[in-house]
Amino acid sequence: MALVINSVVGAGIFGLPAQVYALAGTYSLAAYIVSGVAIALIVLCFAEVGSRFGATGGPYLYARVAFGPLIGFQVGWLLWLARINGFASLINLLVAYLALFVPAVSVDAGRAVTIVSVVVLLAAVNIIGLRATATTTNVLTAGKLIPRI
């Protein structure tokens, strides 16, 4: 749960509103409402399909059972690509905000070192084990939510 909260707070609260307002202006609130309705429909579809399976696998499993192994394979790869792109956008947002406090981060070499350092640090925490990953996720989530109180 903390992992999902961490992602939503990171991009959805700190980064997305400014971008939506820049693109939609005064209609940005309506854009959120329309997007929320569309996402709610997708969530309901996933809830319905997920209730029909006892095994793990998510979208890959659903596509494989419904359309065969080739489509399941493609959905699995597209899901992986979407998660990699999402991670990349979160890292870029982190570097953009960090550059406000540490200007050297916005320069090419500083940017590359920061991105590689964050990725290596997160990978190391995951390699250490599940307990370290859960603790790190909880600490990062608390660090984002406490200032909001």
Secondary structure, 3 states (H helix, E strand, C coil): CHHHHHHHHHHHHCCHHHHHHHHHHHHHHHHHHHHHHHHHHHHHHHHHHHCCCCCCCHHHHHHHHHHCHHHHHHHHHHHHHHHHHHHHHHHHHHHHHHHHHCHHHHCHHHHHHHHHHHHHHHHHHHHHCHHHHHHHHHHHHHHHHHHHC
